[in-house]
């Protein structure tokens, strides 16, 4: 029996000696590789944090102490060691383990964490609650260094440092977020990595003063002199300036040292930051060589690290990137902005061809949008490539720094609609609703990659003001109709409306209805702001029934505007809006989620029958 099979509680973990713990870390890495190879998921970050997680689980009681991950994709080892090893084969599947912390799964998951930079703010709230309620537990925020490129991290650190609340921040520094980190903070951390010698001297100093009669008084007396000496030798760290006691850097793969340092900071009664150096992808050669590829990966061969042998279909992201390169070749004003997602948004080729026009701003979406406003104001044509759920973090900047001046900024909204296995934190089902509320915003919805090319060119070169072009994760669906044609199928009994790749399900529903003797007209919306209400009205006047299908939450969806506009035009017909509803969508394969939400072809056909048998 392996060591990992024997770990069923924190007590089991604490009973192991250091030799056994090192073997356990090897087994954990093997377990991660074999399981993620089947399910897909975030591998490189979890391989890099094995020793640190083991040490944390031994030093703290995570069922009581609050351990917050920032971001949560580095929580796999934590899940394995807190009673969920047997369920790990269900990772990211419908009804199975989430790929992110989830309090409903375990008392050891302190908070949801799908996006970055918020852990210190949340941790400080928990620490203050502990103080107000006179309770006794530790609060630990475990941050990846990529999260330190987000402004919210500094809002939290600034307040936490001033608060004097006992709080532990652990900086997991692997020099990368997804790709190598950029900016002044990355350079600052690089300097800190050379400072380990100072802390050996500091430890010796404390040992000497504590051995003297009245040593504590001596320590207090000399502390100010020592601090001045330290600043002369090294200067203070950013974290110390904020009010944190800074410890590190520490080798994040040295278990004994990690445990010692964690026990040291655990005893501190003030805000403290422990700087840990790890290697992303540690222990698995393919992930060490290509940590960005293995950041978030689909199924792969664990022996070679390669994906299954199959014909590679270009993704929407790749098509976006190639199209933008072609546009930029003839338009020197075009530039690209991304928030730590060069590879994920398809901008790798653009960044290589036009490095002076490609700006990776780190995990700072608000800054990305405000900077785009500045570029546009001075005559450039910025294209902001960003995931749907990441753009949520920049809503105020969309309003204040782009829309208010009606600036021509193009938003390439990747991962729009259901993304599947990443779950609630990443489902792109809100952008339709929040973008439609932004004045001047125009929203284009390509249904395949041919339309994406056409719409992106128009958005960049022909349109004015803010424009969003939204498209899903992955590759094309089955839709092959003429690009941008609105009326895809004529019918006389009911009008079915959809947009984006969901139109495939709508077309299939129309085919099912035909077998049931129902003639369904299918309209595809190339734009959900503005909406071509004239085409819709002409169809509905003929069919007298309407169904609108959307991968969007119900409040502010396009279907509600369509229904309202028809009513104001005097067209009142039986209508059904099929959408996400007022909810978050769990993780699972997109096909399974469609069925759950009633957005698969069979469910849409059944909903259409309900409309046909109802009254307005």
N, C-alpha and C positions, 0 to 999 in steps of 0.2 A: 504494500500500500504506500502511495506517495505521501509526502509530508502534507501537501495541500489537502488531500482527502481527510486528513486528521484534524484540520482546523475547522471547528464548528462554533467557536466562541472566542472572545478576546482573551479568556483565560488560557485556552489552548495555544494561542499565539504567544502569550507572555511566558509560557513554560519552555519555549525553545531556547537553546543556547545560540551563540553567535554563528557557530559553524552550521547549525541546522537552519538558521535564518537565511544564510547565504544560499543554501540549497533550495529553500523555499522560494527565494526571489527568482532563481533559475526556473523553477517549476511554474511560477506565476507567468513568466514571460512565455514559456512554451504553451501554457494554457491560453493566454491571450492570442497568440499567433494562430493556433489551431481553431479557436472559436471565431475570431474575427474574420479569418479566411472564409468561413462559411456564411456568416451573417452580414459581413461588411461592417464598417464603423470607423471610429477614431482609434487608430492603432499607435502611431508613433509617439504621441503625447503620453499615452498610458505606459508604454514600454519605458519611457524616460522617468517615470515617477514611481516605479515599483518600490525601491528602497525607502523613499520618503513616505509613501503611504503605509508601508509596514511599520516604520518607526512611529508614525502618528497614531496608528491603531494600538500600538503597545504603550505609548506614553499617555494617551488620552482615552477617555471612555466616550466614544462618539455617539452612544445612545443617550448620553446626558450632556456632555460637552458639545458645543455647536461648531461643527466643521463646515465651512462654506467654501465651495469650489468656484473658481473664477478663471476660465469658464468650466462648465460642467462636463465637457467631453473628456476630461482627465480623471473621471470618477470610477472607471471600470474596476480597478484593483480594490478600491474602497467597497464597491458592491460585492466583489468576490469574498472579501474578508469579513463582511457583516451579514452573513447568512444567506447570500443569494447565489452561491456557487452552482448549486444544482439547477437553478433557473437560467443560467447564463446562456444556454443553448437557445433560449427564446429572445435573446437580445434584439431589440428594434423590430420585432415581429408583432403583429396585432395581438393585443392581450398579453404580451410578454414583457420582459424587462425594458425599461426606457434606456436610451443611450445617455441620459442626463440624470442628475439627482432628482428624486421625486419623493417628497415626504409621505405620500400615500403608499409607497412601496416599503418603507422602513423608517423606524424612529431615528436611525442613524443618518438619514438624509435630512439635513437641517432646513434646506430651502431649495426652490427650483433655480436652476442656473443654466440657461441656454445661450445667453449673450454675455458680453465681456464687460469688465470694469466696474461692476456694481457691488462686489463682495464686501469691500471695506465699509461702504455705506450701510449695507444690511447688517454686517457684523456689529457696527457701532450701535445700531438700533437695538440689537439683541443684548449687547453689553449694558446699555442704559436701562433696558427692561430688567435685567438681572439686578442692577443696583437699586432701582426703584422698588422692586419686589423683595429685596433683601434675600436673594437666592445665591447659591454657590455652584457655579460651573464656569468652565473656561470657554472663551469664544475665539475661534481661529479662522482667519480668512486666508485661504490658499490661492494665491494669484499666479497665473502665468505671466511671464514678462511682457507678452504681447498685450495683455490687459492694461499694462502701464502706459500704453500709447493712447488710451482713452481718457478724455478730460474728466469724466465722472470719478475715475480712480483718485484724482488729485483733490477733488471736492471732498471725497470721503477721508482721504489721508489728512488733509488740512484740518478738518473738524476733529477727527480722532486724535491727532497729535495734541490738540489744544484741550481735549476733554479730560485727560488724565485717567480715563477709564482703563482698567486692565484689559488689554486686547492684544492678541498676537496676529501679526501679519507675516505670512511666509511667502517670500518671493521665489517662485520656481523659475530660475533663470537658465534657459537653454539657448539664449541668443536668437530665438525665433518665436513668432506667434504661429503663423502657418508657413510663411517664408521668412527669410532673415529680417529682423526688426530694423526699422529705420528711425532716424532722427536723433535729437540731442539726448533723449533719455537712454537710448541704446548705447551711446558713447559713454554716458555717465556710468552705466552699469558695467561697461567694459573696464573702466578705470577702477571701480570698486573690486573687481575680481582679482586685482593685484595686491589687495590690502591685507591678506590673511596673516602676514607676519606681525602686523600691529597687534592683533588680538592675542597672539602668543605672549607678547610682551605685557599686554594688559592683564592677562591671567596671572603671570608671574608677579606683577605689581600688587595685585590683590592678595596673593598668597603671602607675600612678605609683610604687608601692612596688617593682615589678620593675625599673623604670628606674634606681633609686637604687643606688649602690655598696653591696653587702651587703644588697640588697633583701629576700632571703629572711629574713634575720635580723630586719630591720625589720618584715616582715610578721608573723613569729611574735611579736615583742615587742608589736606593736599589736593583735594578733588579739583578745586578751581585752577590750581597751578597745572595739574595734569591735563585738564581740558585745554588750557592755553597751549601747552606743549604739543598736544595732539593736533590742534588746529595748525600750529606752525609746521608740523611734520607732514600732515596729510590734508589739512583742510577738513571742514565738516561735510557730511553727506547731505544730500537733499532731504533725506528722511529725518536726520537729526535736526535740521533746520525747522522741520514741521513738528517736532516734539517727540519723535520716536527715539527709543534706544535702539541703536543699530548693531546687529551681530552678523558676522560673516565676512567674506563668503565662506561657505562650507561645502565640501564635496558631497553632492547629493546621492552618491552611490557608496558612501562609506557609512554603513549601518551604525557601527559603534559610535562614530563621531556625531551622526545625526541624532541618535538617542540622547547623547550627552547634551547637545545643544538644545534639544527640545525640552529636556528637563530643566535646563538653565532658564530658558525664556518662560517656561510654565510657572516658575517661582517669582517672576517679575510682577510687580503690582502697578504697572503703568503701561502705556502703549509701547510695544516692542516690535521690531521688524527683523526677521531672520532671513538672510540672503543665502539661497541654496543654488549651487550650480549643478545642472543635470545635462544629460545628452539625450536629445530627442531620438527615439528609435533604438535606444540602448539594448544591445544583446541580440538584435535581429538585423543581419547585414543589409538586406534590401532596404529596410526602413532607415538604417543609419546613413546609407548612401543617398536615399531620396526621401527625406523626412516630409517634404511638402506633398509628395505623391501619396504617402502613407498617413497623412494627417487625417483625411476622411476618404476611405477607399471602399469599393465594392468587394464582392467575393474575389478571391485570388488563390493561386496555388501556393500553399505554405512552404513548399520545398524551394521553389524558384522565386516566389514573390510576384509572379506574373499573373495577369487576369486570365480567365478561361479563353481558350482559342476560339475566336469567332470574328466575323467581319466587323470592323470598327465603324460604327455609324457616327458621323459628326453630331455633336450636341448643339443645342441652341446657343450655348455660350461660345462654342468654337466658331459657329457661323457668324455670331455678332462680332467676334474679334477679327476674323478675316475681312468681313465687310467694312469694319471701321478702318482697318489698314488700307483698304482700297480707296476709301473716301479721303483719308488723310494724305494719300499720295498726291492728290490733285488740289487739296484744300489745306493750305498751311496754317489756317486759323484753328483747325480741329485739334483738340487735345483731350486726353483721357485722364480721369481721376478715379481712383479706387481706394477703399479703406481696408488695407491689408489682405486683399483678395485678388491679386494680379492673376494667379493661375486659375482660381475658382471662377472668375468672371470672363475668362477667355482672352485676357489682355497680354499673355506672355509674348506673343509675336509682336504686338504693337509696342510693348516696352523695349523689345530688342531693336526694332526698326526705327522707332522714334523716341529714344530715351529722354530727350530734352522736352518732349511733349507728353510724357506719361508720369503722373504724380501718384505715388502710393503714400497716403497720409497716415498710415497706421489705423488702429481701430478707433476712428474718430469721424463718424459719419456726419455729425453736425458741422465740423470744421470743413469736411469735403464739400458740403453743399454751400456753405458761406464763401469758401474760396472760389467755387464755380461761379457764384454771383459776381465776385470781383473780376474774374477773368472775362465773363460775359459783358460786364459794364465797360470794359476797356477794349472790346471788339473781338475777343476770341470766341470760339464755339466750343465750350466745354461739354464733354459727354461723361456723365457720372455713372459708372458701372457698379451696381450695388444690389445685394439680395433684397428681396421684398421686405423681409422682416427686419433687416438691418436699417433700411431707409426709415422705418418707423421712428428711429431715434433722432431723426433730423426734421421732424414735422415743423417745429417752430422756424427753422432756417428756411424751409420751403416757402413758408408764408412771408417772413420778414425780409429775407435776403435774396429771394428769386422772384416770387410771384408779385410782390408789392410794386416792383419796378417793371414787371412784365418782361423779365430778361430771358434771352434765348439760351436756356440750358436744357440739354437733352438728358433724360434719366433712362438708362438701360436697366430696367427692373428685372433682374434675374430671379429664378426660383419663385415665380409668381404662381399662385394656385397651390394645390396640394403637392408637397414634396415627399410625403411618405414616411420613411422610417425615422427621420429626425424628430418627428412629433410636434407637440404643441408649440414649442418655442420657435419652430422654423417653418410652420405651414404658412404659405404666403396668401392668406385668405383675407387680409385686412387692407391691402394697398388700394384695391378698387374703391373702398369706402373712404379712406382718408385722403387719397389723391383727388377724388371727385369733389371733395369739400374745398380744395384749394382754388381760389379765383385764377382765371386765365389758363389753368392747367388743361392740356389736351392729352388724352390717353388712347394710345393705339394698341390693338390686341391681335398680333399675328397668329394665325392658326397653324402655320407650318413655317419651315425655314425659308421657303421662297418668299413668303410674305414678310418675314423678318427682314430680309435684305432690302426689299422694296420700301418698307415702312421706315427702316432706319435711315436710308438715303433721303427720303422725303423729310423726316423729322430733322435731320442735320442741315440739309441744303435748301429746303423749300419752305419750311414752316417758320413761324415767328413765335416768341414767347416760350414759356416752359412746356416741354413735351415729354411724356413718359411713354416708352415702348416696353410693354411687359410681356414676358415669355417664360415658359416653364423650365424646370430642370430636365435634363436628359435630351432625348432624340425626338424625331418626328413621330407623329401618330399615323393613322391611315388616311388622313384627309389629303385628297389630291385634286380638289376642284380648282378652277381658275383663280389665281391669286386675287384676293380682295373683292371677288364677286359677292354681293350681299345675298341675293336670292339663289340658294343652292338647290332647292327642290320645290316644284310647284305642287300645290294641293288645294283642296276645297273645304275640308272639314275643320282643321285646326292649324294655328300658326305656332311653330316651335322656334324659339329664339335661343341662340347661344353665342359664345365668342371664345377666342383662343382655341386650344386643342380640345376643350370639352365638346366642341362642335362634332367631333367624331362620335361621341356617345349620342348626341342629338340625332345625327344622321342615321345611326344604327337603330335608334328608337323609332324613327319614321319608317324604316324598313320593316320593323316588327309590326307597326301599326297597319302597314299596307296588307300584311298577311291576315290581319284581323278585320280587313275591310274598311279601314280608315285612311283617308287621303290627307296626309300632313304636309303642310308647306314649311320649309326650313329656311330661316333667315339667319345669316351669320353677321354679327356686328363687327366691322373692322375697327370701330371706335366706340368707346363707352362714354366719352366726353369730347366733343358733342355726340349726341345720339341722333341717328337719321330717323326721326320719328315719322317722316312722310312715307318712307318705304314700309315701315311697320303698320302705319294706319291703313294704307292701301290694302295690305294683306289681311289685316284683322277685319276690315269692313266686309271682305269676301268670305272669310272662314267663320267668323262670329265666335271664335274660341281662341284662347291664348295660353301658352305655357312658356315661361322664361327660366332657363337653367343657368346657374352661375356657381363657380368655385369662389364664393365670397360670402362673408357674413351678411345677415339680413339688413341691418341698419345702414341706410345709405347706399344700398346696392342699386345696380342699373335697372333691375326689374321694377323697383318701386317707382323710379322716375318714369319709366315707360308706362306703367299703369296710370300714374297721375296725369301724364300728358295726354293719354288717350281719353281719360275721363273729361279733362278740360276741353277736349275737342268734341265732346258729345258721344264718344264711342265707349259704351259700357257693355262688356261681354264677360262671360265666365272666364276667370283668370286664375292661374296657379303659378306661384313663384317657388321654384325649387332651388334652394341654396344651402349654405352651411347652417343657417339659423343663428341664434345668439349664443355662441359656444366656442370653446377651443376644441381642436380636432386632435385625437391621440395619434400615436405612432402606429405604423403598419404599412403594408404595400398599398400603393395608390388604388389599385383595382379593388382591394378589399374595403378601402375607405369610401370609394364611390358607392359600393353596395350599402354600406352602413348609412350613408347620407342620402340615399335615394337618387344618386346622380349617375348610376350605371344605366345602360340602355333599357334593360328590362323594367327597372323601376320608373324611368321616365315615361316609357310607354304606358305603364299602369297609371301614372299620374295624369297622362293625357286622357285616358279613358275616364278618369274621375271628372275631369273638366268637361268632357263631352256629355256627361250624365248629370251635370250640375246646372244651376241657374245663376245668372249674374246677380 
